[in-house]
Amino acid sequence: MDKGQRSSYLSSNVKKLICFQPDGFPQKGCYGDLFFKDGLLNWNAVEEICNLDQCFSQDGVSDYIMAISHLYPVSYQVHASICQLTTEEFELKYENLLTWTTKSKHLLRCFNLLKSPQSQTGCLVTSLLLLTSTLERLLGDIFLTCSDETVTCPSLLKDLLKMQELRSVLGESFMNCLEVFIGSPCGLNLRNLAWHGFLSDGELPAHYVSFLLMLTISLAETAKAHNEQTHFEKLSERQLIKYSESTIIKDVFQNIELTQTDNSMSKLFSRSHFVTTSMLSLWYLASDFFQQERYEYAVMILLPQLEHSLRRLYASVNEMPGRVQTAESAEFYTTFNEILSPELANGTPNLLLQFLEPCYIELLLDILVHPEGSRLRDHLSHGEVDILHFPKYLANHVLCIAITFCLRFCPDDTSGIDCFSGRDCFSELDGHFGQLDNFSEISITVQDYRSIFHPFSCFRRELSTLICSLLEWKNLAQPNEDEFQENCSEDLYDKTAWERIINTILQQTSFAKSSAEMADRYTSQEERSVCDEEVLKIMLSLLDDCELHTLFRPRYELEVILVLRQVAGHCLQTSHQIQQISQTRYSEWEQKTLRSRQRNNYKRFWFHLPSVAQTLCLLTVVIGSEFNNINKMTGAQVKKNKNKWLECNEVCKTWLDQVSVYYDQHIVWKHVSTAIDYAVYWCGVGV
């Protein structure tokens, strides 16, 4: 397969719909009554001209070709009308309507992209990407505004468009228009064609984008016309996602700095077999947007293009028919979900995952799939991201991933081998591009990449944070007064039981080396320390050195890890609360502002603190051991342990609630004791 094998990735049926032009359709200017004097669409005229009711029958059978033929001249006239406006005229003319949507800046950007010079026709696709995500978000806001507070908004556009609440608010004709343009796969389906990377430069009619823009602007008047209730004066706007500037992913790749004279990126795109000729202009445009610091546009273009190229590779490696690469109206699209799945639909292994090194798959899963990653394509395409404050580091990360794949499938100057069919040319990156400024560093980074947002990776970081928090207990400020050393009550600490617990737990973990030393250390109450620093440091070191295998772990393992993370989270909260309590009470002790009962409670707090600390240490060691051994267990063992950890999690939750009332020693110690019991129960030992 060479770069120019396909000029279009639309099936013949879809291309026929997209490029449809009715014979002898009325030219522009013939529908002057489509607009009111204020520039708004005259929906009565639109309904009369289009007559969509006859295209959408009540029995569920729809004639989309007829609907498109009716809408074509209307959309053409709308396009001719709004393209006569300057940006200032457009903003002034529709100011009130734009303000009502709360997305005025987004829609103005759509208009500017729509009117970009023909030399940058890729801007039309960018306008559609931005417009469809904005429109979907607005429709969801309208749905929530007119619905009961307990109702949740459908996560998929196709489900949202079926909501009767929207039809009641916006009217049948308006919703039928949306169904034709961005709803059913039997219609134009412009939203999915754009976001899944099927539209190449020049295949998108501009008048369809203009009409969608006008539909979006008309939402306010349409909603008010069909519903006179005052709550439509303002939308129930949902909070947008703002990606944090302080994130671990920020430092994965070094910053790419592009200049107008640097054409290395364009050369890479043009030579790599990962990029098809028909999509090349979109890749160039993404690079231009990145250089212009329009990071959200760059990412909007690159994500669909990554899916498009990976779909080609997926089909080639798995020897699938050409249909898999194209957008079909009667078949499900091949998307990231299928491309990154371990198995094909027929149950056979997905050879793409064997063909690519794990680091490439981890990169994609981290940014697209894992819940604690950015899930960038999902959030962007559904309009959930604050694109007005889109961070550079995230665009830089996506661009580096794109460069990585382009390098991966870029032959050297002499091979001439097609990288999508000749398997021998994939492993080497010693060609010209691997040596350009940032490219070699990117290649090295990718080869060393390990998942950041897989649940295993997240748990390791959280467990390390817990250990570091416990290690800070040695710095807790304690009054140094004779009266403070007096026993104010009998400790419930059982030396013999504690020795058995420590020995049993540590002998079953990687920390057996220090188990004897730790058991010997607790021979008397006087020798008890707040926290066993040595064991925690050993555990921290082992966690850092542990090599995680995160690709496609069994579901039952992920379920156990979820519970372990909850237990670790409760322990961490407990640790933080105790440190906070200790600091607060110490300050009050030094300032002599504690009452008599508070002083006694503070003494009891310190008297029992070693037991609490050792319980937390014990839980931490057991959690770490379970994590370290989880891949060595059978499914039955893991599932059995899950039930124990669920019980332990409930105890830890209760314990956390009681930390704030530490002054009642029996309440606190009751839950400390129970937590120990569950840790021992996990090991199959009775105290």
Stockholm file with secondary structure:
# STOCKHOLM 1.0

chainA/1-687         MDKGQRSSYLSSNVKKLICFQPDGFPQKGCYGDLFFKDGLLNWNAVEEICNLDQCFSQDGVSDYIMAISHLYPVSYQVHASICQLTTEEFELKYENLLTWTTKSKHLLRCFNLLKSPQSQTGCLVTSLLLLTSTLERLLGDIFLTCSDETVTCPSLLKDLLKMQELRSVLGESFMNCLEVFIGSPCGLNLRNLAWHGFLSDGELPAHYVSFLLMLTISLAETAKAHNEQTHFEKLSERQLIKYSESTIIKDVFQNIELTQTDNSMSKLFSRSHFVTTSMLSLWYLASDFFQQERYEYAVMILLPQLEHSLRRLYASVNEMPGRVQTAESAEFYTTFNEILSPELANGTPNLLLQFLEPCYIELLLDILVHPEGSRLRDHLSHGEVDILHFPKYLANHVLCIAITFCLRFCPDDTSGIDCFSGRDCFSELDGHFGQLDNFSEISITVQDYRSIFHPFSCFRRELSTLICSLLEWKNLAQPNEDEFQENCSEDLYDKTAWERIINTILQQTSFAKSSAEMADRYTSQEERSVCDEEVLKIMLSLLDDCELHTLFRPRYELEVILVLRQVAGHCLQTSHQIQQISQTRYSEWEQKTLRSRQRNNYKRFWFHLPSVAQTLCLLTVVIGSEFNNINKMTGAQVKKNKNKWLECNEVCKTWLDQVSVYYDQHIVWKHVSTAIDYAVYWCGVGV
#=GR chainA/1-687 SS CCTTSCSCCBCHHHHHHHTCCCTTCCCTTSCGGGBCTTSCBCHHHHHHHHCGGGTBCTTSCBCHHHHHHHHHHHHHHHHHHHTTSCHHHHHHHTHHHHHHHTCHHHHHHHHHHHTSCGGGTHHHHHHHHHHHHHHHHHHHHHHHHTSCTTCCCCSSHHHHTTCHHHHHHHCHHHHHHHIIIIICTTSCCHHHHHHTTCCCTTCSCHHHHHHHHHHHHTHHHHHHHHCCCGGGGSCCCCCCBCCCSSCGGGGSSCCCCCCTTCCHHHHHHHHCTTSCGGGHHHHHHHHHHHHTTCHHHHHHHHHHHHHHHHHHHHHHHTTCCGGGGSBCSSSCCCCHHHHTCSBCTTSCBCTHHHHSCHHHHHHHHHHHTCTTSCCHHHHHHTTCBCGGGCCHHHHHHHHHHHHHHHHHTCCCTTTCCCTTTCGGGSSCCCSGGGGSTTHHHHHHHHHTCCCSSSHHHHHHHHHHHHHHHHHGGGGCCCCCCGGGGSCCSCCCCCHHHHHHHHHHHHHTSTTGGGHHHHHHHTSSGGGCCSSCHHHHHHHHHHHHHCCCCCTTCCHHHHHHHHHHHHHHHHHHHHHHHHHHHHHHHHHHHHTTCCCHHHHHHHHHHHHHHHHHHHHHHHHHHHHHHHHHHGGGSCHHHHHHHHHHHHHHHHHHHHHHHHHTTTTSHHHHHHHHHHHHHHHHHHTTCCC
#=GC SS_cons         CCTTSCSCCBCHHHHHHHTCCCTTCCCTTSCGGGBCTTSCBCHHHHHHHHCGGGTBCTTSCBCHHHHHHHHHHHHHHHHHHHTTSCHHHHHHHTHHHHHHHTCHHHHHHHHHHHTSCGGGTHHHHHHHHHHHHHHHHHHHHHHHHTSCTTCCCCSSHHHHTTCHHHHHHHCHHHHHHHIIIIICTTSCCHHHHHHTTCCCTTCSCHHHHHHHHHHHHTHHHHHHHHCCCGGGGSCCCCCCBCCCSSCGGGGSSCCCCCCTTCCHHHHHHHHCTTSCGGGHHHHHHHHHHHHTTCHHHHHHHHHHHHHHHHHHHHHHHTTCCGGGGSBCSSSCCCCHHHHTCSBCTTSCBCTHHHHSCHHHHHHHHHHHTCTTSCCHHHHHHTTCBCGGGCCHHHHHHHHHHHHHHHHHTCCCTTTCCCTTTCGGGSSCCCSGGGGSTTHHHHHHHHHTCCCSSSHHHHHHHHHHHHHHHHHGGGGCCCCCCGGGGSCCSCCCCCHHHHHHHHHHHHHTSTTGGGHHHHHHHTSSGGGCCSSCHHHHHHHHHHHHHCCCCCTTCCHHHHHHHHHHHHHHHHHHHHHHHHHHHHHHHHHHHHTTCCCHHHHHHHHHHHHHHHHHHHHHHHHHHHHHHHHHHGGGSCHHHHHHHHHHHHHHHHHHHHHHHHHTTTTSHHHHHHHHHHHHHHHHHHTTCCC
//
